[in-house]
Amino acid sequence: MRILSVGSAFPANLYPQEVITGAIKQHWGERLEHPALLDRLHSRAGVKQRYLSFPLERYTSFETFGETNRAWLEVAAELGERAIDEALERAGLGRQDLDALYVVSVTGVASPSLDARLINRMGLRPDIKRTPIFGVGCVGGAIGLTRAADYVLAYPKQVAVILSVELCSLTVQRDDLSTVNMISMGLFADGAVAAILAGAERGSSGPAIVANRSVFYPDTEQIMGWDISEKGFAIVLSQQLPELIQRRLGADVDAFLAAHGLTRGEIQSWVIHPGGPKILQAVEMALGLCQGELALSWECLSEFGNLSSGSVLKVLEAVMTTKRPAPGAPGVILAMGPGFCSEMMLVRW
């Protein structure tokens, strides 16, 4: 089984980081007691620019969670279609070749779910197997990738697509002046990323999936997630997260690799979710990656911001299209998210 391709799609509204910061300062006005703090947090976020679902001035017109959620569904369907089509084109496949559809999002909800809307919108086969995934946040792209891998392992003649659509700008709590919310308003962005996977009997090319592993950390629910209320999605982000990563991730990765006769030093590519500067630094310390191994993760953070579940897939796209390792080289795909948990995949290029 292999990952054939990755494709992405973004809204038309691209803003430099300082423009977004300026719009937030203008909205908060005198309520913002320490504007220098906001400037400092955003300048240190490692983000140069971000795509947003709508022009900045549109966001002041959203008054309820219902309005932002309807906007999410409208934009998510359009971006999702574009991302899937991009991935299919790169794989040399058509829409009717898809046997299974996994859709991940944590920035909006719908029933029928987004996958059903996409089947109708794109004219996908009526017998396509669909799986919506919600609530897993930044780890969602890796979870969707591993679940799709499990599917094509079970059905080696079939093709699956995993789609992440995250419109983080539509979850912004505009009247929350907490430091945690300021940080999130400087990190998260909008976009869609899709990956195509095929079973072993399809005779396809791309990185071969060797194995995957899930690791759940008990009693860490308060580390990361959403506080969901009538106002929508409010970010939960603990300062304990970098310490947890440094304490646990190295041993977990080592155990995963050892089960397949590998060590960290033998891994030729690291596809890591770019959660933010402190997260990437914690991963670098935990795994001893100090020679620029995560350069593409840092680059994706700068160019696109944190796309939540889509970020790890966006880094994978960058590796597959710009810096593909030598054939047969081992690589690791890894993301972490609410639970708290980590999801790992071992591939051979």
C-alpha positions in Angstrom: 0.0 0.0 0.0 1.2 3.4 -0.9 0.6 7.2 -0.6 0.1 8.2 -4.3 -0.2 11.9 -4.0 -1.2 15.0 -1.9 -3.0 18.1 -3.1 -4.1 21.2 -1.4 -6.4 24.2 -1.9 -6.6 27.6 -0.2 -9.0 30.6 -0.1 -8.2 33.7 -2.2 -7.7 35.9 0.8 -4.0 36.0 1.7 -2.8 38.4 4.4 0.6 39.2 5.9 0.8 38.4 9.6 1.2 42.1 10.6 -2.0 43.0 8.7 -4.0 40.4 10.6 -2.5 41.6 13.9 -3.4 45.2 13.0 -7.0 44.3 12.3 -7.3 42.5 15.6 -5.9 45.6 17.4 -8.3 47.9 15.6 -11.3 45.6 16.5 -10.3 45.5 20.2 -9.4 49.2 20.5 -9.1 50.4 24.0 -10.1 47.0 25.5 -6.6 45.8 24.6 -4.6 47.0 27.6 -1.3 45.7 26.3 -1.1 46.0 22.5 2.7 45.3 22.7 2.0 41.9 24.1 -0.2 41.0 21.1 2.5 42.3 18.7 5.2 40.3 20.5 3.1 37.1 20.5 2.3 37.3 16.8 5.8 38.3 15.7 7.2 35.2 17.5 4.6 32.8 16.1 6.8 31.9 13.2 4.1 32.8 10.7 4.7 35.2 7.8 1.3 35.1 6.2 -2.0 33.3 6.3 -5.0 32.4 4.1 -8.4 33.3 5.5 -11.8 32.1 4.3 -13.1 35.6 3.9 -11.8 39.2 3.6 -10.9 40.6 7.0 -13.8 43.1 7.1 -16.3 40.2 6.7 -15.5 38.7 10.1 -17.0 41.6 12.0 -20.4 40.7 10.5 -20.6 37.2 12.1 -22.6 37.4 15.2 -23.5 33.8 16.1 -22.0 30.3 16.0 -24.7 29.3 13.6 -23.6 32.0 11.1 -19.9 31.0 11.2 -20.8 27.3 11.0 -22.9 27.8 7.9 -20.0 29.8 6.4 -17.7 26.9 7.3 -19.8 24.4 5.4 -20.0 26.7 2.3 -16.2 27.3 2.1 -15.2 23.8 3.3 -17.1 22.1 0.4 -15.5 24.3 -2.2 -12.0 23.9 -0.9 -12.4 20.2 -0.2 -13.5 19.6 -3.8 -10.5 21.5 -5.1 -8.0 19.7 -2.9 -9.3 16.2 -3.8 -9.2 17.0 -7.5 -5.6 18.3 -7.2 -4.6 15.1 -5.4 -6.4 12.9 -8.0 -4.8 14.7 -10.9 -1.3 14.2 -9.4 -2.1 10.5 -8.9 -3.4 10.2 -12.5 -6.8 9.1 -11.2 -10.4 10.3 -11.6 -13.2 10.8 -9.2 -14.8 7.5 -10.0 -11.7 5.7 -8.9 -12.3 6.5 -5.2 -13.5 3.7 -3.1 -13.4 5.3 0.4 -13.6 8.9 1.6 -12.2 10.0 5.0 -13.0 13.7 6.0 -11.4 15.3 9.0 -12.4 18.7 10.4 -12.6 20.2 13.9 -13.6 23.7 12.9 -17.2 23.1 11.9 -20.1 20.5 12.2 -22.8 19.4 9.9 -25.3 16.6 9.5 -25.4 15.3 6.8 -21.6 15.6 7.3 -19.2 17.3 4.9 -18.3 14.0 3.2 -21.9 13.5 2.1 -22.0 17.0 0.7 -18.9 16.3 -1.2 -20.3 13.1 -2.7 -23.2 15.0 -4.1 -21.1 18.0 -5.1 -18.5 16.0 -6.9 -20.7 13.2 -8.3 -18.7 10.5 -6.4 -19.8 6.9 -6.7 -22.9 6.1 -4.6 -21.1 3.0 -3.1 -18.2 5.0 -1.8 -17.5 4.2 1.8 -17.4 7.4 3.9 -16.0 8.2 7.3 -16.3 11.6 8.9 -13.8 12.3 11.7 -14.3 15.1 14.2 -12.8 16.2 17.5 -9.2 15.2 17.0 -7.7 18.6 16.1 -4.1 18.8 15.0 -3.6 15.0 15.0 -6.5 14.5 12.6 -4.5 14.5 9.4 -2.2 11.7 10.7 -5.2 9.8 12.1 -7.0 10.0 8.8 -3.9 8.9 7.0 -3.4 5.9 9.2 -7.1 4.9 9.1 -7.1 5.2 5.3 -3.9 3.0 5.3 -5.7 0.4 7.3 -8.6 0.5 4.8 -6.4 -0.1 1.7 -4.5 -2.8 3.7 -7.8 -4.6 4.1 -8.9 -3.9 0.5 -5.6 -4.1 -1.6 -7.3 -3.4 -4.9 -9.0 -0.2 -3.7 -8.2 3.6 -3.4 -8.9 5.8 -0.5 -8.7 9.6 0.0 -8.2 11.4 3.2 -9.3 15.1 3.2 -8.6 17.6 5.9 -10.5 20.9 5.8 -9.9 23.4 8.6 -11.2 26.9 8.6 -9.7 28.1 11.8 -10.5 31.8 11.2 -14.2 31.0 11.6 -13.7 29.7 15.2 -12.0 32.9 16.4 -13.5 34.3 19.6 -13.3 38.0 18.8 -14.1 39.2 22.3 -11.7 36.9 24.2 -8.7 39.0 25.1 -6.9 36.1 27.0 -3.2 35.4 26.2 -4.1 31.9 24.9 -6.6 33.3 22.5 -4.1 35.9 21.3 -1.6 33.1 20.6 -4.2 31.1 18.6 -5.2 34.2 16.6 -1.5 34.5 15.6 -1.1 30.8 14.6 -4.1 29.2 13.0 -5.2 29.6 9.4 -7.5 28.1 6.7 -7.1 25.5 4.0 -7.7 22.0 2.7 -5.3 19.1 2.0 -6.1 15.7 0.5 -4.0 12.6 0.2 -4.7 9.6 -2.1 -3.7 6.0 -0.9 -3.8 2.8 -2.9 -3.7 -0.8 -1.9 -0.8 -3.1 -2.7 -2.6 -4.7 -5.8 -3.0 -1.4 -7.6 0.6 -1.4 -8.9 1.1 2.2 -8.0 4.1 4.4 -7.1 4.7 6.6 -4.1 6.0 6.1 -0.5 5.2 2.6 0.8 3.4 2.4 4.1 5.3 0.1 6.4 3.4 0.5 9.7 1.5 2.9 12.0 1.1 3.3 15.7 -1.2 5.3 18.0 -0.2 6.5 21.4 -2.7 7.8 23.9 -1.6 9.7 27.1 -4.0 9.1 29.9 -5.5 11.9 31.9 -4.3 14.7 29.6 -7.7 15.9 28.4 -7.0 19.5 29.5 -3.8 19.9 27.5 -5.4 20.8 24.2 -8.8 21.1 22.6 -11.9 23.2 22.3 -14.3 24.5 25.0 -17.5 24.3 22.9 -20.4 26.5 24.0 -23.2 28.6 22.5 -20.4 31.0 21.4 -18.7 28.4 19.3 -15.2 27.0 19.7 -12.9 28.5 22.3 -9.3 27.3 22.3 -7.8 25.2 25.1 -4.0 25.2 25.1 -1.9 24.3 28.1 1.6 25.6 28.8 2.4 22.0 29.9 2.3 20.7 26.3 5.9 21.3 25.3 7.1 19.6 28.5 4.8 16.6 27.8 6.3 16.3 24.3 9.9 16.5 25.6 9.2 13.9 28.3 7.3 11.3 26.3 7.8 11.6 22.5 11.4 10.4 22.2 10.7 7.0 23.9 7.5 6.5 22.0 9.1 7.1 18.6 12.1 4.9 19.6 9.8 2.0 20.6 7.9 2.3 17.3 11.0 2.3 15.2 12.6 -0.5 17.2 9.7 -2.7 16.5 10.8 -2.4 12.8 14.5 -2.7 13.3 15.2 1.0 13.0 16.7 3.8 15.0 16.1 7.6 14.8 19.5 8.0 13.1 18.4 5.9 10.1 15.3 8.0 9.4 15.8 10.1 6.2 12.7 12.3 6.3 10.6 13.6 9.2 7.1 14.8 8.3 6.1 16.6 11.5 3.0 18.7 12.2 4.1 22.3 12.6 2.0 23.2 15.7 3.9 26.4 16.4 7.5 27.4 17.4 7.4 26.0 20.9 5.9 22.7 19.7 8.5 22.3 16.9 11.3 23.2 19.3 10.0 20.6 21.8 9.9 18.0 19.1 13.4 18.8 18.0 14.7 18.5 21.5 12.7 15.3 22.2 14.0 13.6 19.0 17.4 15.1 18.8 16.7 16.8 15.5 19.1 19.7 15.4 20.4 19.6 11.8 17.5 21.2 10.0 15.6 18.0 9.7 12.3 19.9 10.3 13.0 22.7 7.8 9.9 21.9 5.8 7.7 22.0 8.9 9.1 25.4 9.8 8.6 26.6 6.2 5.0 25.4 6.1 4.3 27.1 9.4 5.7 30.4 8.0 3.9 30.2 4.6 0.5 28.8 5.7 0.2 29.0 9.5 -1.1 26.1 11.5 -3.8 24.4 9.5 -4.7 22.1 12.4 -5.3 18.6 11.0 -4.1 19.7 7.6 -0.7 20.8 8.5 1.0 17.4 8.6 -0.5 16.6 5.2 0.8 19.9 3.8 4.3 19.1 5.0 3.9 15.7 3.4 2.9 17.4 0.1 6.1 19.6 0.3 8.3 16.5 0.8 6.6 14.6 -2.1 6.8 17.5 -4.5 10.1 19.3 -3.7 12.4 17.2 -1.5 11.6 13.5 -2.1 14.1 11.3 -0.4 16.0 8.5 -2.1 14.1 5.4 -3.1 13.8 3.0 -0.2 14.8 5.6 2.4 12.8 5.3 5.7 10.7 8.2 6.8 8.3 9.1 9.7 5.0 11.0 9.5 3.9 12.2 12.9 1.3 14.5 14.5 -0.1 15.1 18.0 -3.4 16.5 19.2 -6.2 16.5 21.7 -6.5 13.5 23.9 -3.6 14.0 24.3 -2.2 11.6 21.8 0.3 11.0 19.0 -0.1 9.3 15.7 2.9 7.9 13.8 3.4 6.3 10.4 6.6 4.6 9.0 7.1 4.8 5.3 9.7 3.8 2.8 10.2 6.2 -0.1 
